[in-house]
Amino acid sequence: MDVLSRTMIGSLRQPMTNSLASVAAWAYEVVDALGRCWFLLLATLSVGITIAFVPQGREALWAASGPAHAWQVWAFFVTSTLGAVLVTLFASQILESRREDEIAGSGLRGHACFTVPGLLGLLAAFLVPLLLAFLVGSGSFLLPQRRKELQELGVLFQTMVMPAVVVARCPMVLSHLARPWTLDRRQLLSSVGLLIFFLLSLLLSSSPFVTGALVLFVGLALLDGLWWQVGLSAATRTWRRWAALVLSIGWIVAGCWVAAAPESRAPMIGAATVILFAQYFWIALAYVLFFFLGRWLSQGVSIALFITVLGLFLSGPFNMHSVRTIVGGQPAATAAQGRLSQHIDAWLESRRGEIESAGSPYPVFVVSAEGGGIRAAFWAAGLLCAIQDAEPAFSDHVLGISGVSGGSLGAATFAALVGEAQRDAIDVPRNAGGMGPDMGPLQSLAGQVLGRDYLSPVLATMLIPDVAACLLHGEWAQDRAAVLERTFELGWRQAVGTDAFQDPMTALWRDAALHRVPTLFMNSTEAASGRRIVNSPVVLDAGLSSALSLPVTIPPHTLRLSTAVLLSARFPAISPIANLGETAEDGPLHVVDGGYVDNSGTLTAAEIVEALAASAERLGLADRIRTIAIVITDEPIPLNKQESLADRRSQSGIVSTAVGAVLSPFETLNHVRKALSTKHCESLKALIHGRGGEVLDGFALKASRIEFPLGWMLAPATRSALTQQIRDLKSDPGGDLQRIKDRIRGGRPHK
């Protein structure tokens, strides 16, 4: 019995050993094939992780949801599918570039050579939905509608991508399926298996997305065990080679088409699709080079070439561009070009009669609008326009608005709408103040201006023409900053019908609007010294502010309003550093986002308050006015302490990892920036209260289950959430918005 048992064990051990050895050999061949396709794998992972884990990337996907944007959903799906086909064909060419006898000599190597491109193609198509599914499963912050949108996207991928990848690798599948009687046993089994998995993918549309994707991946790997010999035939390999070339040329043409007119074409397909467009544009270009040079590109030469291209990019002019100016422009009007103190004197004198006859101290508002991208712009402009709609006299009481980054865009939108309304360029009902808690005319127009997709044109330009210019060490006239400015102008023109953002900045204060449109103070940062820069139609008094007053260096009438706004909103990487040329005293002047110095805008607001107090004292009106600061913040504040504590614990967990070693310095700098903003806010409050004034800071954005990301676009649901918070502030009888109305009405002259 013992001898028999040992014999049986020995007879079983040998097949098991052989099976394990075969599995290990197959795994080795798969890993080796993936390594040879490292470029495609790196590009796929980089783009997928960017879209899924960067909040603005997710926002781009959510923006493509809903019936109104059905075309963008299909654009993303079609782009992903065609991109997956390109990745599949490119990977096939990389692996088939080895000698034919080297591939055919090993069944395991041949199978890996055929199956790895298909798996890479599925990964290219499924990676973003898979990562989003992971986030949905681990993030309770997502609303149920987000889960539904992801499920709808998953259905498209599960039902269509696998057939596309299979047919792309082996078009003979179609002929086999059309003539099943000609198939041998292996081909018949593979055809039946293909149909089974296709039907299974339809049934999996109601199951968890990860489960469905996993079944398709495993199914494709199993089917390839039956198809790989047919798929590596000489005719099929030739077809794949030329099909990839045709598809690559198509991608290059499509990428150039989008990049040629990004302001109008990129928003048609959406920001998420633009990112994929750029990815596959460069992959297609790489394939064209591989098509002609592949025979000389060994693994070592490919890596050396990649390092060379990376070096060219890192050393190229990607992060600094010259600023657009109006060449030979003339001052648009008699806008104040003097010092801030002179401007405030004239502003108060133009209201002396109203101030002296008022029943109570005349309210003078100084507004600060915090930075935060399009979120800040939408929030600040929506709030200010809501106040203006509710109380049309509001703008007459606003001396100035200190904006930073996106807050500057929101402030400029409000000021331009007020100016156009005063000139009767837009139709504003005279009874706007009597409107209820719903959206008024100016708030509606502001929402139309700022509710657009400003991100897609920037990405289309940044990822294709700007990258090309960087690699060639040149500089195009149409860089991503110029495109964003023109997109601002286009958005305003299509929503309002005028050219306020394309006109010189000083046109806002022309003629009768000189002292009736709030003065803008848009804050930037000098890159070399970290000094605060203030761009305004007036010059800051030298003894009042330590900031550099930009009108001293560049005449305001040579800057379009769109350019002036973007000088304050130069996001890192998204917008290049602004090169304003040489100055006589300090040499090159390079400008970056204003949030580096003070993201709250209260530092400049405090200087305006100081100048206002000095002017009122000088004119004998100190006891007849009441200074009121309106502080608008858009950094979402936690709804409760538990949520705040959960966020801190989550951040603490990340900091403790190796990834945290890279990210924690940036997080620390962000916390320092927030702490400085808080300090400047407290200083402004102390200054106002010390002079008997009032601070209204009840205009803070609250966190919700909708993300409020930084960037240049907002999804419809995000805009609705912001609008709802503004509506809540309007309907609060004891809130700061009602206090503004009460102060204005209390400060009106006695009849």
C-alpha positions in Angstrom: 0.0 0.0 0.0 2.8 2.4 0.9 4.6 1.7 -2.4 1.3 2.1 -4.3 0.6 5.5 -2.5 4.1 6.8 -3.2 3.7 5.7 -6.8 0.4 7.6 -7.1 1.7 10.7 -5.5 4.7 10.6 -7.7 2.6 10.3 -10.8 0.4 13.2 -9.7 3.4 15.4 -8.7 5.0 15.5 -12.1 1.9 16.8 -13.9 1.3 19.4 -11.2 4.9 20.5 -11.4 4.7 20.8 -15.2 1.4 22.8 -14.8 3.0 25.2 -12.3 6.0 25.6 -14.5 3.7 26.3 -17.5 1.8 28.9 -15.5 5.0 30.5 -14.3 6.4 30.6 -17.9 3.1 32.1 -19.2 3.2 34.7 -16.5 6.8 35.6 -17.4 5.9 36.0 -21.0 2.9 38.2 -20.1 5.0 40.4 -17.8 7.7 40.6 -20.5 5.1 41.7 -23.1 3.8 44.3 -20.8 7.3 45.6 -20.2 7.8 45.9 -24.0 4.6 48.1 -24.1 5.7 50.2 -21.2 5.1 53.5 -23.1 1.4 52.6 -23.7 1.0 51.4 -20.2 2.5 54.5 -18.7 0.4 56.8 -20.8 -2.8 54.9 -20.0 -2.2 54.9 -16.2 -1.1 58.5 -16.1 -4.2 59.8 -17.9 -6.6 57.5 -16.2 -5.4 58.4 -12.7 -5.5 62.1 -13.6 -9.1 62.0 -14.7 -10.3 59.8 -11.8 -8.4 61.2 -8.8 -8.1 64.9 -9.7 -11.3 66.6 -8.6 -11.5 68.8 -11.7 -11.1 65.6 -13.8 -14.1 64.0 -12.1 -16.0 67.3 -12.5 -15.3 67.1 -16.3 -16.9 63.7 -16.4 -19.9 64.7 -14.3 -20.4 67.8 -16.6 -20.9 65.4 -19.5 -23.8 63.7 -17.8 -27.5 64.4 -18.2 -29.8 64.6 -21.3 -28.4 68.1 -22.2 -24.9 66.7 -22.6 -25.7 63.3 -24.1 -23.4 64.1 -27.0 -20.4 64.5 -24.6 -21.1 61.2 -23.0 -21.0 59.5 -26.4 -17.9 61.5 -27.4 -16.1 60.2 -24.3 -17.2 56.7 -25.0 -16.3 56.7 -28.7 -13.0 58.4 -27.9 -12.2 55.7 -25.3 -13.2 52.9 -27.6 -11.2 54.1 -30.6 -8.3 54.9 -28.3 -8.5 51.4 -26.9 -8.4 50.0 -30.5 -5.3 52.2 -31.2 -3.6 51.0 -28.1 -4.4 47.4 -29.0 -3.0 47.7 -32.5 0.1 49.7 -31.4 0.9 47.1 -28.7 0.5 44.3 -31.3 3.0 46.0 -33.6 5.5 46.4 -30.7 5.3 42.8 -29.8 5.2 41.5 -33.4 8.2 43.5 -34.3 10.3 40.6 -33.0 11.3 37.9 -35.5 8.5 35.6 -36.6 10.4 32.5 -35.6 10.9 34.0 -32.1 7.2 34.4 -31.7 6.1 31.1 -33.3 8.8 29.1 -31.6 7.0 29.3 -28.3 3.2 28.7 -27.9 3.3 30.6 -24.6 5.1 33.6 -26.2 2.8 33.6 -29.1 -0.3 33.5 -26.9 1.1 36.4 -24.7 2.0 38.3 -27.9 -1.6 38.1 -29.0 -3.5 38.5 -25.7 -1.5 41.3 -24.0 -2.5 43.9 -26.6 -6.1 43.0 -26.1 -5.8 43.3 -22.3 -4.0 46.7 -22.7 -6.8 47.8 -25.0 -9.5 46.9 -22.4 -7.4 48.6 -19.7 -7.2 51.8 -21.8 -11.0 51.8 -22.1 -12.0 50.5 -18.7 -9.4 52.2 -16.4 -11.3 55.5 -15.8 -14.7 53.8 -15.1 -12.9 51.2 -12.9 -11.2 53.9 -10.8 -14.4 55.9 -10.5 -16.2 52.8 -9.4 -13.5 52.4 -6.7 -14.0 56.0 -5.6 -17.8 55.5 -5.6 -17.4 52.5 -3.4 -15.1 54.2 -0.9 -16.5 57.7 -1.0 -19.7 58.5 0.7 -19.5 62.1 -0.5 -20.9 61.1 -3.9 -24.6 61.6 -4.4 -26.8 58.8 -5.7 -27.1 60.6 -9.0 -23.3 60.3 -9.4 -23.6 56.5 -9.0 -26.3 56.4 -11.5 -24.2 58.4 -14.0 -21.3 56.0 -13.5 -23.6 53.0 -14.0 -24.9 54.4 -17.3 -21.3 55.0 -18.5 -20.4 51.4 -17.4 -23.2 49.9 -19.5 -21.8 51.5 -22.6 -18.3 50.1 -22.0 -19.4 46.6 -21.0 -21.6 46.1 -24.1 -19.4 47.7 -26.8 -15.7 47.8 -25.9 -14.8 44.1 -25.9 -16.3 43.4 -29.4 -14.4 46.4 -30.7 -11.1 45.2 -29.3 -11.6 41.6 -30.5 -12.5 42.7 -34.0 -9.6 45.2 -34.2 -7.1 42.5 -33.4 -8.6 39.8 -35.6 -11.1 41.0 -38.3 -11.3 37.3 -39.4 -13.7 36.9 -36.4 -16.4 38.5 -38.5 -16.0 36.2 -41.4 -15.9 33.2 -39.1 -19.1 34.3 -37.4 -20.7 34.8 -40.8 -19.7 31.4 -42.1 -19.8 29.0 -39.1 -19.9 25.9 -41.3 -16.4 26.5 -42.4 -14.9 26.5 -38.9 -12.8 23.8 -37.4 -13.5 22.6 -33.8 -11.2 25.2 -32.2 -12.6 28.1 -34.2 -16.1 27.0 -33.5 -15.5 26.8 -29.8 -13.9 30.3 -29.8 -16.8 31.7 -31.8 -19.3 30.3 -29.4 -17.3 31.6 -26.5 -17.2 35.1 -28.0 -20.9 35.1 -28.4 -21.4 33.9 -24.9 -19.2 36.6 -23.4 -20.9 39.3 -25.5 -24.3 38.2 -24.2 -22.9 38.0 -20.7 -21.6 41.6 -21.0 -25.2 42.7 -21.8 -26.5 40.8 -18.7 -23.7 42.3 -16.5 -25.0 45.9 -17.1 -27.1 45.7 -13.9 -24.3 44.2 -11.8 -21.4 46.0 -10.1 -19.2 47.5 -12.7 -16.0 46.0 -11.3 -17.5 42.5 -11.5 -18.6 43.0 -15.1 -15.2 44.3 -16.2 -13.3 41.5 -14.4 -15.5 38.9 -16.2 -14.7 40.5 -19.6 -10.9 40.6 -18.9 -10.8 37.0 -17.8 -13.1 36.0 -20.7 -10.8 37.7 -23.3 -7.8 36.0 -21.8 -9.5 32.6 -22.1 -10.8 33.1 -25.6 -7.3 34.1 -26.7 -6.2 30.6 -25.9 -8.3 29.5 -28.9 -7.8 32.5 -31.2 -4.2 33.4 -30.9 -2.8 31.2 -33.8 -5.4 32.6 -36.2 -4.8 36.1 -34.9 -1.0 35.8 -35.6 -1.4 34.8 -39.3 0.6 36.9 -41.7 -2.4 38.5 -43.4 -3.9 39.5 -40.1 -0.7 41.0 -38.8 -0.4 43.0 -42.0 -4.0 44.2 -41.7 -3.3 45.4 -38.1 -0.2 47.3 -39.1 -2.0 49.3 -41.8 -5.2 49.7 -39.8 -3.2 51.2 -37.0 -1.5 53.7 -39.5 -4.9 54.8 -40.9 -6.3 55.2 -37.4 -3.3 57.1 -36.2 -3.5 59.5 -39.1 -7.1 60.0 -38.2 -6.2 60.8 -34.6 -3.6 63.3 -35.6 -6.0 65.1 -37.9 -8.7 65.1 -35.2 -6.3 66.5 -32.6 -5.1 69.2 -35.0 -8.8 70.0 -35.8 -9.7 70.5 -32.1 -6.5 72.5 -31.4 -7.0 74.8 -34.3 -10.1 76.4 -32.8 -10.2 75.3 -29.2 -12.6 78.0 -28.0 -15.5 76.7 -30.0 -14.5 73.0 -30.8 -13.2 71.7 -27.5 -16.4 72.5 -25.4 -18.4 70.4 -28.0 -16.7 67.2 -26.8 -16.0 68.1 -23.2 -12.9 68.4 -21.0 -12.6 64.7 -20.2 -12.7 63.8 -23.9 -10.2 66.5 -24.7 -7.7 64.8 -22.3 -8.2 61.5 -24.1 -7.9 63.3 -27.4 -4.5 64.6 -26.4 -3.3 61.3 -25.1 -4.2 59.4 -28.3 -2.9 62.3 -30.5 0.6 61.8 -29.1 0.2 58.0 -29.1 -0.8 58.2 -32.7 2.2 60.4 -33.6 4.4 57.9 -31.8 2.9 55.1 -33.8 3.6 56.9 -37.1 7.2 57.2 -36.1 7.3 53.6 -35.1 5.7 52.5 -38.4 8.7 53.9 -40.3 11.5 53.5 -37.7 10.3 50.4 -35.8 12.9 48.1 -37.2 15.7 50.2 -35.7 13.9 50.8 -32.3 15.1 48.3 -29.8 14.0 48.4 -26.2 17.1 50.3 -25.1 16.9 52.8 -28.0 13.2 53.4 -27.3 13.9 54.3 -23.6 16.8 56.5 -24.7 14.5 58.3 -27.2 11.9 58.7 -24.5 14.4 60.2 -22.1 15.5 62.6 -24.8 12.0 63.7 -25.6 11.3 64.2 -21.8 14.5 66.3 -21.5 13.4 68.5 -24.4 10.0 69.0 -22.8 11.4 69.7 -19.3 13.8 72.3 -20.7 11.3 73.9 -23.1 9.3 77.1 -22.8 6.1 75.6 -21.3 5.6 77.7 -18.2 6.1 81.3 -19.3 4.4 83.3 -22.1 4.2 86.9 -23.1 0.9 88.7 -22.2 -1.5 90.0 -24.9 -1.7 93.8 -25.1 -3.7 96.2 -27.2 -1.0 97.6 -29.4 -1.3 101.3 -29.9 -4.5 101.4 -27.9 -5.9 104.7 -26.8 -7.5 105.3 -23.4 -11.1 104.1 -23.7 -12.5 106.9 -21.6 -11.9 109.4 -18.8 -11.3 106.6 -16.3 -9.4 107.6 -13.2 -5.7 107.3 -13.9 -4.6 109.1 -10.7 -3.9 107.9 -7.2 -6.3 105.9 -5.1 -6.8 108.8 -2.7 -7.7 111.2 -5.5 -10.2 108.6 -6.8 -11.9 108.2 -3.4 -12.0 111.9 -2.9 -13.9 112.3 -6.3 -16.1 109.3 -5.5 -17.2 110.8 -2.2 -17.6 114.3 -3.6 -19.9 112.9 -6.3 -22.2 111.6 -3.5 -21.8 114.5 -1.0 -25.5 115.6 -1.4 -26.7 112.0 -0.7 -24.3 111.6 2.1 -25.1 114.8 3.9 -28.9 114.4 3.6 -29.0 110.7 4.6 -31.1 109.8 7.6 -28.3 107.6 9.0 -24.6 107.2 8.2 -24.2 106.5 4.4 -23.0 102.9 3.9 -19.8 102.5 1.8 -19.0 98.9 1.0 -15.6 97.5 0.4 -15.8 93.9 -1.0 -13.2 91.1 -0.9 -13.6 88.1 -3.1 -11.5 85.0 -2.3 -9.7 83.0 -4.9 -10.8 79.5 -6.0 -11.1 79.2 -9.7 -14.4 79.1 -11.5 -16.0 78.1 -8.2 -15.0 81.4 -6.7 -16.0 83.3 -9.8 -19.5 81.7 -9.9 -20.0 82.2 -6.1 -18.8 85.8 -5.9 -20.5 87.0 -9.1 -23.7 85.1 -8.1 -23.8 86.7 -4.6 -23.0 90.3 -5.8 -25.5 90.1 -8.6 -28.2 88.6 -6.3 -27.7 91.6 -4.0 -27.8 94.0 -6.9 -31.0 92.3 -8.2 -32.6 92.6 -4.7 -31.4 96.2 -4.2 -30.5 98.1 -7.4 -28.8 100.9 -5.4 -26.2 98.4 -4.1 -23.6 99.1 -6.8 -23.7 102.9 -6.0 -22.5 102.1 -2.5 -19.7 99.8 -3.5 -16.4 101.7 -3.6 -14.2 98.8 -4.7 -13.8 95.1 -4.9 -10.6 93.4 -4.1 -10.5 90.1 -6.0 -8.0 87.2 -6.2 -7.8 84.6 -8.9 -11.3 83.3 -9.6 -12.7 86.0 -7.3 -11.3 88.6 -9.7 -13.2 86.9 -12.6 -16.4 87.0 -10.5 -15.8 90.6 -9.5 -15.1 91.7 -13.1 -18.3 89.9 -14.2 -20.4 91.8 -11.7 -18.8 95.2 -12.5 -19.2 94.7 -16.2 -22.9 93.7 -15.8 -23.5 96.8 -13.7 -21.8 99.0 -16.2 -23.7 97.5 -19.2 -27.0 97.8 -17.3 -26.3 101.5 -16.5 -25.6 102.1 -20.2 -28.8 100.2 -21.1 -26.7 97.8 -23.1 -28.7 94.9 -21.5 -32.3 94.8 -20.5 -32.7 94.8 -16.7 -36.3 95.1 -15.3 -36.7 98.1 -13.2 -38.6 96.2 -10.6 -35.8 93.7 -10.1 -35.7 94.6 -6.4 -39.1 93.2 -5.9 -38.2 89.8 -7.2 -38.6 86.9 -4.8 -35.9 84.3 -3.7 -35.6 83.1 -7.3 -32.8 84.2 -9.6 -32.8 87.8 -10.8 -31.7 89.1 -14.2 -28.1 90.0 -13.4 -27.6 86.8 -11.4 -29.0 84.8 -14.3 -26.7 86.5 -16.8 -23.7 85.9 -14.5 -24.6 82.3 -14.3 -24.7 82.1 -18.1 -21.3 83.8 -18.4 -19.6 81.6 -15.7 -21.5 78.4 -16.2 -19.6 77.6 -19.4 -16.8 75.1 -20.0 -13.7 77.2 -19.8 -11.5 74.2 -19.1 -11.7 72.3 -22.4 -10.1 75.0 -24.6 -7.3 75.4 -22.1 -6.6 71.7 -22.0 -6.8 71.3 -25.8 -4.2 74.1 -26.2 -2.0 73.0 -23.3 -1.8 69.3 -24.2 -1.3 69.7 -28.0 0.1 73.0 -29.3 1.8 74.1 -26.1 3.5 70.7 -25.7 4.6 70.8 -29.3 6.0 74.3 -28.9 7.8 73.2 -25.8 9.4 70.2 -27.5 10.5 72.4 -30.4 11.6 75.1 -28.0 9.4 77.7 -29.7 6.5 79.8 -28.7 3.1 80.1 -30.5 1.1 83.3 -30.4 -2.0 81.3 -29.4 -0.8 79.8 -26.1 -3.3 78.5 -23.5 -3.4 81.8 -21.6 -4.4 83.7 -24.8 -7.0 81.0 -25.6 -8.5 81.2 -22.1 -8.8 85.0 -22.4 -10.5 84.6 -25.7 -12.8 82.0 -24.2 -13.7 84.5 -21.5 -14.5 87.0 -24.2 -16.6 84.5 -26.2 -18.5 83.4 -23.1 -19.4 87.0 -22.3 -20.4 87.9 -25.9 -22.6 84.9 -26.3 -24.3 85.4 -22.9 -24.6 89.2 -22.8 -24.2 90.3 -26.4 -21.5 93.0 -25.8 -17.7 93.1 -26.0 -17.0 94.2 -22.4 -14.3 91.5 -21.8 -12.7 92.2 -25.2 -12.6 96.0 -24.6 -9.8 97.7 -22.7 -10.2 97.3 -18.9 -10.7 101.1 -18.5 -13.8 101.0 -20.7 -15.8 99.8 -17.6 -15.4 103.3 -16.1 -16.0 105.5 -19.1 -18.0 108.7 -19.0 -20.9 108.6 -16.5 -19.8 105.3 -15.1 -16.6 106.7 -13.7 -17.9 106.8 -10.2 -20.9 104.6 -10.5 -19.3 101.2 -11.4 -17.3 99.6 -8.5 -13.6 99.9 -9.0 -11.7 96.6 -9.4 -8.5 95.8 -7.5 -7.3 92.5 -9.0 -4.4 90.9 -7.0 -1.5 89.0 -8.5 2.0 87.9 -7.3 5.4 88.8 -8.6 7.1 85.4 -9.2 10.7 86.6 -8.5 10.1 88.4 -5.2 6.7 87.2 -3.9 5.5 90.8 -3.8 1.8 91.5 -4.1 0.7 93.2 -7.4 -2.5 95.1 -7.7 -4.0 95.7 -11.1 -6.6 98.5 -11.1 -7.6 101.6 -13.2 -6.1 103.7 -10.3 -2.6 103.8 -8.8 -2.1 102.9 -5.2 -0.6 105.6 -3.1 3.1 104.9 -2.4 2.7 105.6 1.3 -0.4 103.5 1.7 0.5 100.2 0.2 3.7 98.1 -0.2 2.2 96.4 -3.2 3.4 97.0 -6.8 0.7 99.0 -8.6 0.6 97.5 -12.1 -0.7 100.7 -13.8 2.7 102.2 -13.1 4.3 99.6 -15.3 1.6 98.9 -17.9 -1.1 101.4 -18.8 -4.5 100.0 -18.0 -5.9 100.9 -21.4 -3.5 98.5 -23.1 -5.0 95.5 -21.3 -8.2 93.9 -22.2 -10.5 93.1 -19.3 -10.0 89.3 -20.0 -6.2 89.8 -19.8 -6.4 91.8 -16.6 -8.6 89.1 -15.0 -6.2 86.3 -16.0 -3.2 88.1 -14.6 -4.8 87.5 -11.3 -5.8 83.9 -12.0 -2.6 82.2 -13.2 -3.2 78.7 -11.9 0.0 76.7 -11.7 0.6 74.6 -14.9 -3.0 75.4 -16.2 -1.9 78.9 -17.0 1.7 79.9 -17.8 3.6 82.5 -15.9 2.8 85.9 -17.4 5.8 87.7 -18.9 5.2 91.5 -18.8 8.7 92.4 -20.1 11.4 94.5 -18.6 10.9 97.2 -16.0 13.4 100.0 -15.5 13.8 99.4 -11.8 13.4 95.6 -11.3 14.2 94.0 -14.6 11.9 91.2 -15.9 8.4 91.3 -14.4 6.8 87.8 -14.2 3.3 87.5 -12.7 1.6 84.5 -11.2 -1.6 83.8 -9.3 -2.6 86.2 -6.6 -3.4 83.5 -4.1 0.3 82.9 -3.3 0.4 86.1 -1.2 -3.1 86.5 0.0 -5.9 84.4 -1.3 -8.6 86.3 0.6 -8.2 89.7 -1.0 -8.6 91.3 2.4 -5.0 92.7 2.5 -5.8 95.0 -0.4 -9.3 95.6 1.0 -7.8 96.9 4.3 -5.6 99.4 2.3 -8.8 100.6 0.5 -10.4 101.1 3.9 -7.5 103.1 5.2 -7.6 105.3 2.1 -11.3 105.7 2.5 -11.0 106.8 6.1 -8.3 109.3 5.2 -10.4 110.8 2.4 -13.5 111.0 4.5 -11.6 112.8 7.2 -10.0 115.2 4.7 -13.4 116.0 3.2 -15.2 116.4 6.6 -17.4 113.3 6.0 -16.0 111.0 8.5 -19.0 111.0 10.8 -21.5 110.8 7.8 -20.3 107.5 6.3 -20.2 104.0 7.7 -17.6 101.6 6.3 -18.9 98.1 5.8 -16.6 95.2 4.6 -18.2 92.4 2.7 -16.0 89.3 2.9 -16.8 86.6 0.4 -15.1 83.2 0.9 -15.5 80.1 -1.2 -13.3 77.5 0.5 -16.1 74.9 1.5 -16.4 74.8 5.2 -17.3 71.5 6.8 -21.0 71.1 7.8 -20.1 69.8 11.3 -17.1 68.9 13.5 -17.4 65.2 12.8 -16.9 65.8 9.0 -14.0 68.1 9.7 -12.4 65.5 12.0 -12.9 62.8 9.4 -11.1 64.9 6.7 -8.2 65.5 9.0 -7.9 61.8 9.9 -8.0 60.9 6.2 -5.3 63.5 5.4 -3.2 62.2 8.3 -3.4 58.7 6.9 -2.1 59.9 3.5 0.8 61.9 5.1 2.1 58.8 6.9 2.7 57.0 3.6 5.5 57.3 1.0 3.1 59.3 -1.2 2.7 61.7 1.7 6.4 62.4 1.6 5.9 64.0 -1.8 2.5 65.6 -1.2 2.9 66.8 2.4 5.1 69.8 1.6 2.4 71.1 -0.8 -0.3 70.4 1.7 1.8 72.3 4.3 2.2 75.3 2.0 -1.6 75.2 1.3 -2.3 75.3 5.1 0.2 78.2 5.5 -1.6 80.0 2.7 -5.0 79.5 4.4 -3.5 80.6 7.7 -2.2 83.8 6.2 -5.6 84.5 4.6 -7.3 84.0 8.0 -4.8 86.4 9.5 -5.4 89.0 6.9 -9.2 88.6 7.4 -8.8 89.1 11.1 -6.7 92.2 10.6 -9.4 93.7 8.3 -12.1 93.0 10.9 -10.0 94.6 13.6 -9.4 97.7 11.4 -13.1 98.0 10.5 -14.3 97.6 14.0 -11.7 100.0 15.3 -13.1 102.7 13.0 -16.7 102.0 14.0 -17.5 100.1 10.9 -19.1 96.7 10.2 -18.0 93.4 8.8 -20.4 91.1 6.9 -18.7 87.7 6.5 -21.8 85.5 6.3 -21.1 84.8 2.6 -19.1 81.6 3.1 -19.6 78.6 0.9 -20.6 75.5 2.9 -19.5 72.0 2.0 -22.0 69.5 0.7 -22.2 66.1 -0.9 -21.4 67.8 -4.2 -17.7 68.5 -4.8 -16.7 72.1 -5.4 -13.4 71.6 -7.3 -10.8 74.2 -8.3 -10.5 74.6 -12.1 -12.3 76.3 -15.0 -15.5 74.4 -15.3 -18.5 73.4 -13.1 -20.9 70.5 -13.7 -24.6 71.4 -13.9 -25.3 69.8 -10.5 -22.4 71.8 -9.0 -23.8 75.1 -10.3 -27.2 74.1 -9.0 -25.8 73.5 -5.5 -24.0 76.9 -5.5 -27.2 78.6 -6.7 -29.2 76.9 -4.0 -26.9 78.2 -1.3 -27.2 81.8 -2.7 -31.0 81.3 -2.7 -30.8 80.2 0.9 -28.9 83.4 1.8 -31.4 85.5 0.0 -34.3 84.0 1.8 -32.8 84.3 5.3 -34.5 87.3 7.0 -31.7 87.7 9.5 -28.8 87.1 7.2 -26.1 89.4 6.0 -27.8 89.9 2.6 -30.8 91.3 4.3 -28.5 93.5 6.5 -27.0 95.0 3.3 -30.5 96.0 2.1 -31.4 97.4 5.5 -28.2 99.5 5.6 -28.8 100.9 2.1 -32.4 101.8 2.7 -31.5 103.3 6.1 -28.9 105.5 4.6 -31.2 107.1 1.9 -31.9 110.8 2.1 -35.0 112.0 3.9 -37.8 113.0 1.6 
